[in-house]
Amino acid sequence: MRSMMAFAALLLTMTACTQVPQWTLFYYPDAAPGESAEVLASQGELDQHISGYYQQLDQCLAKGAGMVKLSQTGSGSYLCGELCQRNEAGALKCQRLETLASQ
């Protein structure tokens, strides 16, 4: 009985470690006021601005908004990318990018 419980615990631990985060937070702390993260993302490498990984979009958006709010300058911009992966050329590409409309 004890070995079955240990096996179950091990199995649960292993599956929790293999979950791939669905959303990636891209944060641009030096964005000028009014400069959108979409424009910034099109100008440079996304992977230089990764600030975290999240399972749900609302978690990613909340973290990005919090980072902007807590920044020393009060400025910055962020995007959340869904299912981001490297393409054949090595560039990071996401299926879609989201941000809060009020940003």
C-alpha positions in Angstrom: 0.0 0.0 0.0 2.8 2.4 0.9 4.6 1.8 -2.4 1.4 2.5 -4.3 1.0 5.9 -2.5 4.6 6.7 -3.3 4.2 5.8 -7.0 1.0 8.0 -7.2 2.8 10.9 -5.6 5.7 10.5 -8.0 3.4 10.3 -11.0 1.6 13.5 -9.9 4.9 15.3 -9.4 6.2 14.3 -12.8 3.0 15.4 -14.7 3.1 18.8 -12.9 6.6 19.5 -14.1 5.9 18.7 -17.8 3.1 21.2 -18.3 4.0 23.7 -21.0 3.1 27.3 -20.2 0.5 28.5 -22.7 1.3 32.3 -22.3 4.6 34.2 -22.4 4.9 37.7 -21.0 6.9 40.2 -23.0 7.7 43.3 -21.1 9.2 46.5 -22.5 10.3 48.7 -19.6 11.7 51.5 -21.8 8.7 52.0 -24.0 7.9 55.6 -24.5 4.4 56.8 -23.3 1.9 55.8 -25.9 4.2 53.4 -27.7 2.4 50.1 -28.0 4.1 46.8 -27.4 2.8 45.6 -30.8 5.0 48.1 -32.5 8.0 47.3 -30.2 7.5 43.6 -30.9 7.7 44.1 -34.6 10.9 46.1 -34.2 13.0 43.6 -32.3 13.6 40.1 -31.0 10.8 38.9 -28.7 13.0 36.6 -26.7 15.0 39.6 -25.3 11.9 40.8 -23.5 10.5 37.6 -21.8 9.4 38.3 -18.3 7.5 35.1 -17.3 5.3 32.2 -18.3 1.7 31.6 -17.4 -1.0 29.0 -17.9 -3.9 31.6 -18.4 -4.1 34.9 -20.3 -5.6 36.8 -17.4 -2.6 35.8 -15.2 -0.2 37.1 -17.9 -2.1 40.3 -18.4 -2.3 41.0 -14.7 1.4 40.5 -14.2 2.2 42.8 -17.1 -0.1 45.5 -15.8 1.5 45.2 -12.4 5.0 45.5 -13.8 4.1 48.7 -15.5 2.4 50.1 -12.4 5.4 49.2 -10.2 8.0 50.5 -12.6 10.0 53.5 -11.4 9.0 55.6 -14.4 5.4 54.5 -14.5 5.8 53.8 -18.2 6.4 50.6 -20.1 4.4 48.3 -22.3 3.8 44.5 -22.4 2.3 41.7 -24.5 1.2 38.2 -23.8 2.0 35.7 -26.5 0.1 32.4 -26.9 2.0 29.2 -27.6 5.3 30.8 -28.5 7.9 28.6 -30.3 11.0 29.0 -32.3 10.6 28.8 -36.1 13.1 27.2 -38.5 15.1 30.4 -38.6 15.4 30.4 -34.8 13.1 33.4 -34.3 10.5 33.3 -31.6 7.0 33.3 -33.0 3.6 33.2 -31.2 0.2 32.1 -32.4 -1.3 35.4 -31.2 -0.4 38.4 -29.1 -2.7 40.0 -26.6 -2.7 43.1 -24.4 -5.2 45.1 -22.4 -7.1 47.6 -24.5 -6.6 50.4 -22.0 -2.8 50.2 -22.2 
